[in-house]
Amino acid sequence: LSPSSQSKRLGVGGSVLLLGHSDGLKRSGGERELNQREAIEIESQKISLAQSALKTLGLYRGRIDGVDGPKTQSAFNIWLMTNGKNADVKLTYEIVVEMRRQAQTEISARLAEAKAEQERQEPPKKPEEVNRREVQDNARAELRRRHKHSIAVIIGNHDYTGRTPDVTFAGRDADAVRDYVVGDLGYRDGNVIDVRNASLTQLNETFGTAGNHRGRLFDYVRPNKSDVIVFYSGHGVPGLRDRKGYLLPVNADPNRAELNGYPLDMLLANLAMVPARSMAVYIDACFSGESQKGLLVRATSGITVQAKIPKLLTAMVVVTAAQNDQLASWDEDAKHGLFTKHLLEALRGKADEEGYGDGDGKVTLDELRAYLDEEMTYQARRRWSRDQNASVQGADSSVLATLH
């Protein structure tokens, strides 16, 4: 590995590369200089490979620079002695291959040791932990099987046009509900009708019109096999003349809800015509004509609305964020509607806990009502000094969520 040897000969693969003449023909000075540079470069690369392998083996602590310096020679001599080889053995590519094979073996041994150490540090799983995980996995699989044909409609109306104030957290509410129905309930992504900043046309397409209930939701449902969840976050307004409740499309005038709003009564009537196995409707909106950012309609003094569920409904549950004369509040810390935040907490199990439910692993409408009356109503009073009571309609025993 002496520097002078680089300009005389290279031990590559046990062969010797002579510089100067080739095939008995004398080359020009330029050709000889080019061959010498190529040979030196090859030698440097070989030394770099050797240095890298020796460093992995813990014998070399210098730079990987391809220079045959004292540190490299010392490391190579130690390797020769360790492997029972003569001190005059030259650095050939066969030697480099052997070094790299040893280095790879060393790396594999270190990885195996690191893995073994990690396994030693991790406490073994207790039988009850393994069993609990298995039970949870089975429960999730059962939910996916149960909700194979279930449909969710999620509408988040955030970006309103004109002077109508935006609903700051409606988009986040819609995202959170989508995460719940897909992640917690096991609904298929393809069975989620997700509409953001819905126009009246989109609401008609989704739920149908007064003369035709066969909207997109109707087409998605498998009769008596599909559970349906409908969630809306956005503005609701009262009609100035008919005093009915309306969902407000993002491009609608709140003062002309009878013309460009989507009637809540029509929504519920059309949903009643959908042949679902069950139907749960959650609306994070109020119908008082007010919003967190001020009045939506003019001359709203004395306006009250009463959106009744049609009598023909049986398996439908409807829960709205507030009574008809109340304001639906926000939770600015959680960045959600106050109703949506507590609704999801309840459905994920809080409503089944002591003080609200019976702990049987199912959240019923009665338990949801108890949780909202206690927690959401308290937070509205504490944060905003206002009354907010959820409007709940449906059979108290209706099961809204099965926990796993």
N, C-alpha and C positions, 0 to 999 in steps of 0.2 A: 504493500500500500504506500510505498514511498512516492513522493511527488515526481521524482525523475522517471519513475516507471510509466507515468501517464504519457510521456512523449515517446516511449520506446515500444511498449507492448501492452496488450490488454488481456487479462485472463478471463475470457468470456466463455462460459459453458465448457471450461477445460481446454479450450483451443487458444491458440496464440494468433493475434492479428498483427502482421508485420506491416509497417508503413514504408513507402518508398516505391517499390516495383510491384507490378501486378501482371500476371500472364506473360511474364518475360518482356513486357513493354515498358520502356522508360517514360514516366509521366512528366509533364511540365511542372515547374515550380508552383504555379497556381493550383494545380490539381493536388499536389502533395500537401500544400497548406490547407486546402479544403478538407481533405481526408483527415489531417491531423486534428482540425477543429471538431469534426464529427466524432472522431475517436475519443477526444477529451470530454465531449458532451455526454457520450454514452457511458464513459467511466464515471462521470459525475453523477449521472442518474443511478448507476449501480450503487455507488457509495451512499446516496440519499436513501435508497431502499434499505441498505444495511443499517444505516443510522436509525431509521424508523423502527426496524425490528429490534435492534439492540436497546433502544429506549424503552420499548414495550416490555422487554425482558429485564429491565432495571439495570442494565450494564452501561448505558450511555446517557449522559445528562447534558450534552451540548446541544447546539442548534442543528436542525436538519438542513444542511447547506451544501452537501455533496463534496465537501472538502476533506481530503485525507489528512487531517491534522493529528496532533498528539492524542487528544481525547478519543478520537475515532480509533486510532491504532491500539490504544490501551484497552478500549472496550472489546475490540476484535480479538486481541491476545487473550483476554480473560475468557471470551466465548470459546476460543480454541482449546484452552486448558480445561474448561468446564466440560467440554464435549469430548475430551480425550484425543484431540487431534494434535499433530506436530506443529510446532511454532512457525515452521517455514511454509505452511500451507497458504496459498494465495487466495485472495477474495475473488472467487468465480461466481457466475450466476447460479451454479449448483449450490454453492455455499449460501448465497443470498436466499434461494428458495427454501433451503433447510431452516435458515433463521426465521423467515416469515411464517413457515409452518409452525415452528415453536411459538412464535408470537401469537398466532391465531389460537393455538391451544391454550396459551396463557389467558387471552381475552375471554375465551369460552369458560375457563375455570373461574375467572373473576365474576362473570355474569351469573354463573351457577351459584357461587358463594353468596353473592348479593341477594339472589332470589331466595336462597335458603335462609339467610339472615332475616329477610323481610317476613318469611313465613314463620320463623321462630318468634318474631316480635308480635305478630298478629295472634291474638288469643283465639283458640279454637271456638267455633260456633257451638253454642249450647243446643242440645236437641230441640228445646222449645223455640229457639230462634229460627232454626231450620224449618220446624213445623209451621211457625207463624208465617214465614216467607212463602212456604208452599201454599198455605191457606189463602194468603193475599193474592198470589199468582192465579190460583184457581178462581178466586172471586173476580179478578179482572177479566179472566177468560170468560167467565159466566156473563159478566156485564157486556162484553163485546158480542157474545152470542145473543144475549137478550136484545141488544140494541142494533143488531145487524141491519134492520130495516128502519130504524128510528130516524126522524128528520128534525133538524133545528133550523129555525129562521131567526137570524140575528141582524138587527138593524141599528146602526149607530148614526144618528143625524147630528153632526157637529158643526158643519160649515154652512151657516144660513146666509142668504143673500139680503141685500137691501139694509133696512134699519133693524131687522130682527137680530138680536144678540146671539152669538154662538153659544152652543152648549159645550163648555170647555172640556169636560171629561167623557163625553158620549163615545168617542172613539175608543178610549181606554176601557170603558164599560163593555163595549162590544167585544174587544179583544179578550177580556177576562172571562166573559161568558163562553166565548168560543173555546178557550183553553179548558174550561170546566166541562163542557159537553163532550169534547174530544178526549181530553186527558183523564177526566174522572169518570165519566159515564161510558166511554168507549164508543161514542158515535163515530162513524166513518167520515173522513174529511169530505168525501164526495157527496155526503148527505147533509151538508151544512149549506144552507142558502144564506150567504153573507152579503148584505147590501149596505153600503156606506153612503151617507148623504143622499138619501132616497128622495126622488121627485114623486109627484103624484102618479105619474105614468108607471114608475117602478113599483109603487105600492099596489096599484091596480093589477099589474102583471103578476105580482107575487100572491096577492090574496083574492083577486077578483073584484068585480064591481057589483053595483046593486042589482043588475040584471043577469050576472054570470059569476057564480062562485068558483068556477073551475080555473083558478090561477095556477101559477107554477107549483105552489105547495100542494095543491090537490093532485097534480100530475105526479108528484114525487111519492105520495103516500101509497103504501100497500094496505088495502082494506083489512082492518082488524089485526094487523101485524106491526104497524108503525106507531110508536109513541112519538108525540110531537111536542117540542118546546118552541114557543115564540117569545122572543125578547126584543123589546124596543127601548132605546134610550134616545131622548131628544125632547123637543118641545111638544106639549099638548096645549090646546086652546079651547075655549068655549065658543060656540056660535053666538053671535050677537043677537040673532033673531030667534033661532030655534032652541037655544040654551042647551044644546047637546055637546058632547065632548068630541074633539077631533085630534087625530095625530097630524102634526104640522109638517108637510114636506119642506125641504130646504129652500125651495124656490117659491113658496106660497106666501101670500099676504095674510098675516094673522087676523086682520080685520075683516077678511072675506072668507072665513073658514068654511062657510056653507058652500062656497063655489070651488075653492081650491084645496080644502083640507080633506083628510081621509076619515070618514065618520067612524067613531069607536063602535057604535051600535052595528054598523055594517060589517066591520071587522069581525065582531063576535058572531054575528049571524052567519057569515060565510065560513068561519072556522067550524061552526056547528055542522055544516054540511060536509066537512072533510071526514071520511070514514076511518079515523084514526082509532087505535086501541085506547089511547089516552091523550089528553090535550092540556098543557099547562102554559098559561100566558102570563108573562112578567113585563110590566110596563114601568120604566123609570121616567115618569113624566107626571105633571099635574095638569089639571084642567081649569084652573082658577083664573087664567089670564095674566098671571104673574110669572116671573122667573127670578133666578138668583141675581140677574143683572137688571131687573126692573120690569115694568109693565110691558106686556106684549100687545095688548089691544087697548083701544081707547074706550073711555066711558064704561069701565068694567064694574063700577060700584053696584053692588047688589046682585051681580050675576052668580048664579049657582047652576051646576049641571049635574045631572043624574044619569050616568050611563049604566043601564041595567042589563044584566045578562038575559037573553031571551029564554023563556021558560022551557023551550024544547031541548036545551042543553042538559046532558046527563054527566058525562065523564070529563067535564071541563072545569079547570081551575083558573081563576083570574086574580092576579095580585098586582095592584098598582101602588106607586110610591107614597101616595097621600090621598086624603079625602078630597072631595071635589072643591072645597073652599080653602084648601091648604096649599102651601108651597113645597115643592120637592127640593130638598137641600143637597149640598155637596159636602164631601169630606175632603178638604183641601190637603190634608196630610197624606191620605191614601191616594189622592188624585182619582177619585171615583165618585159617582153619585152615592149619597149616603145610603139609599135604598139598595143599590147594586152591591155595595160592599157588604152590607149585613145579610142580604139575600144569599150571596155565595158562602159566607161564613155559616149560615144556617144550613144550607143544603149540603155542605161538606161535613156536617156532623154536630155543630154547636147546638142546633135546635133539638138534638136528641139527648143532650146531656142533662144532668140533674138541674132542676129548676125550670126546665122548659119541656123536656120529653121523658120517655120511659127507658131510654138506653137499650132499646131492642134492635138497634142497627138500622132502623128505618126512620126517615124524616117524613112526618105526615103534615098535612095542611094545618092542622090544629097546632102542632109543635112549631111550625114556621110562624104562625100568627103570634104565638106566645113569645117567641124570640124577638120578632120585630117590634112588638108592643113594648117589650122591656128595653131592648138595647138600642134600636134605631130611634125610637121616640125619645129616649133619654138623651142620646147624643145630639139630636136636633135642638132640644131645649138647652142643653149645656153649651153647645157651640154657637147657636144662632138665636137663642132665646125665643124660639117659636114652636108651635105645635105641629107635629107631623106624625100622623097615624096611617099605617098602610090600610088600603082598602082590600079586603080579602073576601072572595066569593067562591063557593064550591063545597064539596063534601069534606067535613073535617077529617075523615078517615082516609082521604086520598093520599096515597104514598107518592111523594115527590122525589125521593132519592133513597137508594139502598146503599148502605155504607160497606166498605170492604177494608 
